[in-house]
Amino acid sequence: MKVSVVVPMFNEARHIGRTLQSVRKAAEAAGFDCELIVADNGSSDDGPQIARSLGAQVLSLPGLTIGALRNHGTRASSGEWLAFLDADIEVPEHWLDMLMALHVQGHGDVFALDCDTPRQAPWFARAWQRRALSGTQAEHRVQWLPTPNLLMQRRWFDQVGGFSETLRTGEDKDFTLRLSQAGARLLAVRSPVAWHWGFEGSWREWLGKELWRQSSQLQLLRSNGASLRLLRLPMLSVAAWLLDIFAVSAILDDAEPLGVFLLFVSSLPALALSLRQSLRHRDPLFTLQLWGLHWIRLHLAGAAFIFSLFNWNARRPARG
């Protein structure tokens, strides 16, 4: 059996070697023929040379969106199975044989492992990654999957026409929502985890990435329709901004109690999101950390949504 692994990349010399070596080990453990394809978005570091030294075919594709990089990589591949990995992900040795076993047992059609962050990461990067862990279930069905690691048969990719090439971000949600609508069963697997080595090392990096990640909300709504799942975050974000504006106005008008009350109310959506994701961990500190991070993210998402209305979206190279 042949699996083609497509990795979009931009200036990931620090991580691409680890990523490709972990894929090789997983393919050897499963006894699969493995094809490595790196879609490079114009790197200026040694990432392309490192990838070639490890046997990957490197496509030079500067200036494309991440969805276009993945589509080009897929068109250059020949495996009956497709895997999409980010360039800073380390997969466990039994990644392929475990997910293939789940497929043979009829558990799903499209698979992804949970991602976790190494202990070297700052607390905010660890907490933000931890919120996405599946909890106590070993595996569970979902409506969409992120693409740090994704595995499927090629026919599913062909059936939905691949990734959107116009979305700057959110192309993974758009792609896997379309897969789900086409009848594919999406399965998130809790253990073992894949390791995300490209964690945010500073607050500035975390804030910049979150602003960028939210910049395609309007495009997602246009392409997938105004569902509650896609509208929830923009609506909460705009509500938080409006409440903050009213609170500041009240304080400036010498109505401090009303202003403080409105500031508290504006923090409740962030608290609700935090509780939803942290209660299963039974860790009060984690809940508080997520409360603050979600409060910041809601304001960033609101700003990104407003920017997108005027086409002021943050632009950055597609890294994978």
C-alpha positions as CSV (number, residue, x, y, z in Angstrom):
1,M,0.0,0.0,0.0
2,K,1.3,3.5,-0.9
3,V,0.6,6.6,1.2
4,S,1.5,10.1,-0.2
5,V,2.3,12.6,2.5
6,V,1.9,16.3,1.5
7,V,3.6,18.9,3.7
8,P,3.2,22.7,3.0
9,M,6.2,24.6,4.2
10,F,7.5,28.1,4.6
11,N,10.8,28.7,6.5
12,E,10.5,25.6,8.7
13,A,14.2,24.4,8.6
14,R,14.0,24.0,12.4
15,H,11.2,21.4,12.2
16,I,11.0,19.8,8.8
17,G,13.7,17.2,9.4
18,R,11.9,16.0,12.5
19,T,8.6,15.9,10.7
20,L,9.8,13.9,7.7
21,Q,11.9,11.5,9.8
22,S,8.9,10.7,12.0
23,V,6.8,10.0,8.9
24,R,9.5,7.6,7.5
25,K,9.5,5.7,10.8
26,A,5.7,5.4,10.9
27,A,5.7,4.2,7.3
28,E,8.4,1.6,8.0
29,A,6.5,0.4,11.1
30,A,3.3,0.0,9.0
31,G,5.2,-1.6,6.1
32,F,3.9,1.0,3.6
33,D,5.5,2.6,0.6
34,C,5.7,6.3,1.5
35,E,5.9,9.2,-0.9
36,L,7.0,12.5,0.6
37,I,6.0,15.7,-1.1
38,V,6.9,19.1,0.3
39,A,5.1,22.1,-1.2
40,D,7.4,25.0,-0.4
41,N,5.9,28.6,-0.4
42,G,9.2,30.4,-1.2
43,S,11.3,29.6,1.9
44,S,14.6,31.6,2.3
45,D,16.1,29.1,4.9
46,D,17.5,25.6,4.4
47,G,14.1,23.9,4.7
48,P,14.0,22.8,1.0
49,Q,17.5,21.4,1.1
50,I,16.8,19.5,4.3
51,A,13.6,18.0,2.8
52,R,15.4,16.9,-0.3
53,S,18.2,15.3,1.7
54,L,15.5,13.2,3.4
55,G,14.1,11.9,0.1
56,A,11.2,14.4,-0.3
57,Q,10.1,15.8,-3.6
58,V,10.1,19.6,-3.1
59,L,7.8,21.7,-5.2
60,S,8.7,25.5,-5.3
61,L,5.4,27.3,-5.2
62,P,5.9,30.8,-3.8
63,G,2.9,33.1,-3.1
64,L,0.1,30.5,-2.9
65,T,-2.5,29.9,-0.2
66,I,-2.0,26.9,2.0
67,G,-5.0,25.2,0.3
68,A,-3.4,25.7,-3.1
69,L,-0.1,24.3,-1.8
70,R,-1.8,21.1,-0.6
71,N,-3.7,20.8,-3.9
72,H,-0.5,21.1,-5.9
73,G,1.2,18.6,-3.7
74,T,-1.7,16.1,-4.1
75,R,-1.7,16.5,-7.9
76,A,2.1,15.6,-7.9
77,S,1.4,12.5,-5.8
78,S,0.4,8.9,-6.7
79,G,-0.6,7.1,-3.5
80,E,-4.0,5.6,-3.0
81,W,-3.9,7.1,0.6
82,L,-3.3,10.8,1.3
83,A,-1.9,12.3,4.4
84,F,-1.6,16.0,5.1
85,L,0.9,17.2,7.7
86,D,2.0,20.6,8.9
87,A,5.8,21.1,8.7
88,D,6.2,21.3,12.5
89,I,4.4,18.1,13.4
90,E,6.0,15.0,14.8
91,V,3.8,11.9,14.4
92,P,4.1,8.8,16.6
93,E,5.7,5.6,15.3
94,H,2.4,3.8,15.1
95,W,0.5,6.7,13.5
96,L,-0.2,4.9,10.2
97,D,-0.8,1.3,11.3
98,M,-3.1,2.4,14.1
99,L,-5.3,4.6,11.9
100,M,-5.4,2.0,9.1
101,A,-6.6,-0.5,11.7
102,L,-9.4,1.8,12.6
103,H,-10.3,2.1,9.0
104,V,-10.3,-1.6,8.5
105,Q,-12.5,-2.0,11.5
106,G,-15.0,0.4,10.0
107,H,-14.6,3.2,12.6
108,G,-14.2,6.1,10.1
109,D,-13.0,7.4,6.7
110,V,-11.0,10.5,7.6
111,F,-8.7,10.5,10.6
112,A,-6.6,12.9,12.7
113,L,-4.7,12.5,15.9
114,D,-5.0,15.0,18.7
115,C,-2.0,17.4,18.8
116,D,-0.2,18.4,22.0
117,T,2.6,20.9,22.8
118,P,5.9,20.0,24.2
119,R,6.6,21.1,27.8
120,Q,9.2,23.6,26.5
121,A,6.4,25.8,25.3
122,P,5.2,28.8,27.3
123,W,2.1,28.4,29.5
124,F,-0.3,30.2,27.1
125,A,0.8,28.0,24.1
126,R,0.4,24.8,26.1
127,A,-3.0,25.9,27.5
128,W,-4.3,26.9,24.0
129,Q,-3.3,23.6,22.5
130,R,-4.6,21.7,25.5
131,R,-8.1,23.1,25.0
132,A,-8.4,21.1,21.7
133,L,-7.6,17.7,23.2
134,S,-10.5,15.3,22.9
135,G,-10.9,14.5,26.6
136,T,-11.5,11.0,27.9
137,Q,-12.8,9.4,24.8
138,A,-10.3,7.3,22.9
139,E,-11.9,8.3,19.6
140,H,-15.0,10.3,18.6
141,R,-16.8,11.4,15.5
142,V,-16.7,15.1,14.6
143,Q,-18.1,17.4,11.9
144,W,-14.7,18.8,11.0
145,L,-11.0,18.2,11.7
146,P,-7.9,20.5,11.7
147,T,-5.1,19.6,9.3
148,P,-1.9,19.4,11.4
149,N,-2.3,15.7,10.6
150,L,-5.0,14.2,8.4
151,L,-5.3,10.8,6.7
152,M,-7.8,9.6,4.1
153,Q,-8.2,7.7,0.9
154,R,-7.6,9.7,-2.3
155,R,-11.2,9.2,-3.5
156,W,-12.5,11.5,-0.7
157,F,-10.2,14.3,-1.7
158,D,-11.3,13.9,-5.3
159,Q,-15.0,13.7,-4.4
160,V,-15.0,17.2,-2.8
161,G,-12.5,18.8,-5.2
162,G,-9.7,19.3,-2.7
163,F,-9.0,22.4,-0.6
164,S,-10.2,25.9,-1.3
165,E,-7.5,27.9,-2.9
166,T,-9.0,31.3,-2.1
167,L,-9.2,31.0,1.7
168,R,-6.2,32.5,3.5
169,T,-7.0,30.5,6.7
170,G,-9.8,28.1,7.7
171,E,-9.2,26.0,4.7
172,D,-9.1,22.9,6.9
173,K,-12.5,23.6,8.4
174,D,-14.0,24.3,5.0
175,F,-12.4,21.1,3.5
176,T,-13.4,18.7,6.2
177,L,-16.9,20.2,6.5
178,R,-17.4,19.4,2.8
179,L,-16.0,15.9,3.4
180,S,-18.6,15.4,6.2
181,Q,-21.4,16.7,4.0
182,A,-20.3,14.3,1.3
183,G,-20.7,11.4,3.7
184,A,-17.2,10.8,5.0
185,R,-17.0,9.8,8.7
186,L,-14.5,12.0,10.4
187,L,-12.7,10.5,13.5
188,A,-10.6,12.3,16.0
189,V,-8.2,10.0,17.9
190,R,-7.0,11.0,21.4
191,S,-4.0,8.8,21.9
192,P,-1.2,8.7,21.0
193,V,-0.8,12.4,20.2
194,A,1.1,14.1,17.5
195,W,3.5,16.8,18.8
196,H,3.3,20.4,17.6
197,W,6.8,21.8,17.7
198,G,6.0,25.1,16.1
199,F,4.4,26.5,19.2
200,E,4.1,30.3,19.8
201,G,7.2,31.3,21.8
202,S,6.0,34.8,22.6
203,W,2.8,36.7,23.3
204,R,3.4,38.7,20.1
205,E,3.6,35.6,18.0
206,W,0.4,34.1,19.6
207,L,-1.5,37.4,19.1
208,G,-0.4,37.6,15.5
209,K,-1.3,34.0,14.7
210,E,-4.7,34.3,16.3
211,L,-5.5,37.5,14.4
212,W,-4.4,35.8,11.2
213,R,-6.4,32.6,11.9
214,Q,-9.6,34.5,12.3
215,S,-9.1,36.5,9.1
216,S,-11.2,34.2,6.9
217,Q,-14.4,34.0,8.9
218,L,-16.3,36.1,6.4
219,Q,-15.0,33.9,3.5
220,L,-16.0,30.7,5.4
221,L,-19.6,32.1,5.9
222,R,-19.8,33.0,2.2
223,S,-18.6,29.6,1.0
224,N,-20.4,27.3,3.5
225,G,-23.5,29.3,4.4
226,A,-24.5,31.1,7.6
227,S,-24.6,28.1,10.0
228,L,-24.7,28.6,13.7
229,R,-21.3,26.8,14.0
230,L,-19.7,29.4,11.8
231,L,-21.6,32.4,13.0
232,R,-21.1,31.7,16.8
233,L,-17.6,33.1,17.1
234,P,-18.1,36.3,15.0
235,M,-21.4,37.0,16.9
236,L,-19.8,36.5,20.3
237,S,-16.8,38.7,19.2
238,V,-18.9,41.6,18.0
239,A,-21.1,41.4,21.2
240,A,-17.9,41.5,23.3
241,W,-16.7,44.6,21.5
242,L,-20.1,46.4,21.8
243,L,-20.4,45.7,25.5
244,D,-16.8,47.0,26.0
245,I,-17.7,50.2,24.1
246,F,-20.8,50.7,26.2
247,A,-18.9,50.0,29.4
248,V,-16.2,52.5,28.6
249,S,-18.9,55.1,27.7
250,A,-20.6,54.5,31.0
251,I,-17.4,54.9,32.9
252,L,-16.6,58.1,31.1
253,D,-20.1,59.4,31.9
254,D,-19.5,58.8,35.6
255,A,-21.6,55.6,35.7
256,E,-18.8,53.4,37.0
257,P,-21.0,50.7,38.5
258,L,-22.8,50.2,35.2
259,G,-19.5,50.2,33.4
260,V,-18.0,47.6,35.6
261,F,-21.1,45.5,35.3
262,L,-21.0,45.7,31.5
263,L,-17.3,44.7,31.5
264,F,-18.1,41.7,33.6
265,V,-21.0,40.7,31.2
266,S,-18.6,41.1,28.3
267,S,-16.3,38.5,29.8
268,L,-19.1,35.9,30.2
269,P,-18.9,34.5,26.7
270,A,-15.1,33.9,27.2
271,L,-15.9,32.2,30.5
272,A,-18.6,30.0,28.9
273,L,-16.1,28.9,26.2
274,S,-13.4,28.2,28.9
275,L,-15.8,26.1,31.0
276,R,-16.9,24.1,27.9
277,Q,-13.4,23.1,27.1
278,S,-11.9,22.8,30.6
279,L,-14.4,21.1,32.8
280,R,-13.4,17.6,31.8
281,H,-9.8,18.4,32.9
282,R,-11.0,19.4,36.4
283,D,-8.2,22.0,36.7
284,P,-9.3,25.4,38.0
285,L,-6.0,27.0,36.9
286,F,-6.5,25.8,33.4
287,T,-10.1,27.2,33.4
288,L,-8.7,30.6,34.5
289,Q,-6.0,30.5,31.8
290,L,-8.5,29.7,29.1
291,W,-10.9,32.4,30.3
292,G,-8.2,35.1,29.8
293,L,-7.1,33.6,26.4
294,H,-10.6,33.3,25.1
295,W,-11.3,36.9,26.2
296,I,-8.3,38.1,24.1
297,R,-9.3,35.8,21.2
298,L,-12.8,37.1,21.0
299,H,-11.6,40.6,20.7
300,L,-9.0,39.6,18.1
301,A,-11.7,37.7,16.2
302,G,-14.0,40.7,16.3
303,A,-11.3,42.9,14.9
304,A,-10.4,40.4,12.2
305,F,-14.1,40.1,11.2
306,I,-14.4,43.9,10.9
307,F,-11.1,44.1,9.0
308,S,-12.4,41.5,6.5
309,L,-15.5,43.6,5.8
310,F,-13.1,46.2,4.4
311,N,-10.6,43.7,3.0
312,W,-8.0,44.7,5.6
313,N,-7.0,41.1,6.3
314,A,-3.6,40.3,7.8
315,R,-1.4,38.6,5.2
316,R,1.4,36.2,5.9
317,P,2.9,33.3,3.9
318,A,1.2,30.0,4.1
319,R,3.4,28.0,6.5
320,G,1.7,24.7,7.0
